[in-house]
Amino acid sequence: MIEKKEGQELPPFVKTWRQFYLLLIIWLVILILGFYLFTIYFR
């Protein structure tokens, strides 16, 4: 069987799963705010 090293499936710039999910949440908040401001600007 092939053993998976911890963090093997993570992107190289992320050290832990917690950091990955934190970056994901921040990215989603930025996208939501960006689309919201975009719709307000072109209203």
Secondary structure, 3 states (H helix, E strand, C coil): CCCCCCCCCCCCCCCCHHHHHHHHHHHHHHHHHHHHHHHHHCC
